[in-house]
Amino acid sequence: MSKRSTLLLPGLVLISLLACSKEEPQRKAVEYGDAVGIEFGDATSGRFLAAVAAEKGHSPEKGVPALAAALLEASKGCPALAKEATDQKAAPTLHFRVKGGVLEALPGGPTDVSSVACMTKGMNGKPANLEAPTPYEITIQLLVKKAGE
């Protein structure tokens, strides 16, 4: 895992809690394990870095190829991602439940940038190659890959 991916996740639990408004149903507080870094994209849609963390007790490592494919496919339909994923402090963060090996989108917050809804919609229902007897959550934080990284 790169140093940059490590820096992205310390505040994810806090961010996910703060992103909920009073009108939205409150999600349970989730503690995430170590993140796995995924690099994806192409010359047309851009190059991106994703820090993927699973709920404690689970690992996203086995699902890296499937998650990378889902991220790449979704990013091609989300032109705003390239602009919105440049700010590390406000990096687009996606939330999913893994249920039956498939990504199930969790509701976004009112302060999410437009690429969050777009990427979530593009990835919802995609296979994740992650199995567990009970559903669990994963979070994916996205950043643009800068030249030379």
C-alpha positions as CSV (number, residue, x, y, z in Angstrom):
1,M,0.0,0.0,0.0
2,S,1.4,3.4,-0.9
3,K,2.0,6.1,1.7
4,R,-0.6,8.3,0.1
5,S,-3.3,5.6,0.5
6,T,-2.4,5.3,4.2
7,L,-2.8,9.1,4.6
8,L,-6.3,9.1,3.2
9,L,-8.1,6.8,5.6
10,P,-7.6,8.0,9.2
11,G,-10.6,10.3,9.0
12,L,-13.0,8.0,7.0
13,V,-15.0,6.9,10.0
14,L,-15.4,10.5,11.1
15,I,-16.2,11.7,7.6
16,S,-18.8,9.0,7.1
17,L,-20.4,9.9,10.4
18,L,-20.4,13.7,9.7
19,A,-21.7,13.2,6.1
20,C,-25.1,12.1,7.5
21,S,-27.8,14.8,7.9
22,K,-30.7,14.7,10.4
23,E,-33.1,14.0,7.6
24,E,-31.2,10.9,6.4
25,P,-31.3,7.6,8.3
26,Q,-28.2,7.3,10.4
27,R,-25.8,4.5,9.4
28,K,-24.1,2.5,12.1
29,A,-20.6,3.6,13.0
30,V,-18.2,1.4,11.1
31,E,-14.5,0.8,12.0
32,Y,-12.4,0.1,8.9
33,G,-9.3,-2.0,8.6
34,D,-6.2,-1.2,6.7
35,A,-6.6,0.1,3.2
36,V,-5.6,-1.5,-0.1
37,G,-4.4,0.8,-2.9
38,I,-5.8,0.4,-6.4
39,E,-4.6,2.3,-9.4
40,F,-7.0,2.5,-12.3
41,G,-8.0,4.6,-15.3
42,D,-6.7,5.4,-18.8
43,A,-5.6,8.3,-21.0
44,T,-9.2,9.3,-21.8
45,S,-10.9,9.2,-18.4
46,G,-7.7,10.0,-16.4
47,R,-5.5,8.0,-14.0
48,F,-6.8,7.6,-10.4
49,L,-5.8,6.1,-7.1
50,A,-8.3,4.4,-4.8
51,A,-7.9,3.6,-1.2
52,V,-10.2,0.7,-0.4
53,A,-10.9,-0.3,3.2
54,A,-13.2,-3.0,4.5
55,E,-15.1,-3.2,7.7
56,K,-12.8,-4.6,10.4
57,G,-12.5,-8.4,10.2
58,H,-12.7,-8.4,6.4
59,S,-10.1,-7.7,3.7
60,P,-10.6,-6.1,0.3
61,E,-7.4,-7.7,-1.1
62,K,-9.1,-10.7,-2.9
63,G,-11.5,-8.3,-4.7
64,V,-8.8,-5.9,-6.1
65,P,-9.2,-7.1,-9.7
66,A,-13.0,-6.9,-9.7
67,L,-13.0,-3.6,-7.8
68,A,-10.4,-2.1,-10.3
69,A,-12.6,-3.2,-13.2
70,A,-15.7,-1.7,-11.7
71,L,-13.9,1.5,-10.8
72,L,-12.5,1.8,-14.4
73,E,-15.9,1.2,-16.0
74,A,-17.7,3.6,-13.7
75,S,-15.1,6.4,-14.2
76,K,-15.5,6.4,-17.9
77,G,-19.1,7.6,-17.4
78,C,-18.2,10.2,-14.7
79,P,-16.3,13.1,-16.4
80,A,-16.6,15.2,-13.2
81,L,-14.4,12.7,-11.3
82,A,-11.1,14.0,-12.8
83,K,-11.8,17.5,-11.4
84,E,-13.4,16.5,-8.1
85,A,-10.8,13.9,-7.1
86,T,-7.9,16.5,-7.1
87,D,-8.5,17.7,-3.5
88,Q,-7.3,15.2,-0.9
89,K,-9.3,17.0,1.9
90,A,-12.5,16.6,0.0
91,A,-11.8,13.4,-2.0
92,P,-14.8,11.6,-3.3
93,T,-15.6,8.8,-1.0
94,L,-17.9,5.9,-2.0
95,H,-19.7,3.6,0.5
96,F,-20.9,0.1,-0.4
97,R,-22.2,-3.0,1.4
98,V,-20.8,-6.3,0.1
99,K,-23.6,-8.7,0.1
100,G,-23.4,-12.1,-1.7
101,G,-20.2,-11.0,-3.4
102,V,-21.9,-8.0,-5.0
103,L,-21.6,-4.3,-4.3
104,E,-24.7,-2.7,-2.9
105,A,-24.6,1.1,-2.8
106,L,-25.2,2.9,0.4
107,P,-26.9,6.3,0.4
108,G,-24.6,9.3,-0.1
109,G,-24.6,12.4,2.0
110,P,-25.9,15.8,1.1
111,T,-22.4,17.3,0.8
112,D,-21.1,14.6,-1.5
113,V,-19.7,15.9,-4.8
114,S,-21.5,14.8,-8.0
115,S,-18.9,12.2,-8.9
116,V,-19.9,10.2,-5.8
117,A,-23.4,9.7,-7.0
118,C,-22.2,8.9,-10.5
119,M,-19.5,6.4,-9.4
120,T,-21.8,4.8,-6.9
121,K,-24.5,4.4,-9.6
122,G,-21.9,2.9,-12.0
123,M,-20.6,0.4,-9.5
124,N,-23.9,-0.6,-7.8
125,G,-24.6,-4.3,-8.4
126,K,-21.2,-5.1,-9.8
127,P,-19.4,-8.3,-8.6
128,A,-16.8,-7.7,-6.0
129,N,-15.3,-11.2,-5.6
130,L,-15.5,-10.7,-1.9
131,E,-17.4,-13.3,0.1
132,A,-18.5,-13.4,3.7
133,P,-21.3,-15.2,5.6
134,T,-22.8,-11.8,6.5
135,P,-22.8,-8.5,4.6
136,Y,-20.2,-5.9,5.5
137,E,-19.2,-2.4,4.4
138,I,-16.4,-1.1,2.3
139,T,-15.4,2.5,1.6
140,I,-13.4,3.7,-1.4
141,Q,-11.7,7.1,-1.4
142,L,-10.6,8.4,-4.8
143,L,-7.8,10.8,-5.9
144,V,-6.4,11.8,-9.2
145,K,-3.0,10.2,-9.8
146,K,-0.5,13.0,-10.4
147,A,2.3,12.7,-13.0
148,G,5.3,11.0,-11.6
149,E,3.4,9.1,-8.9
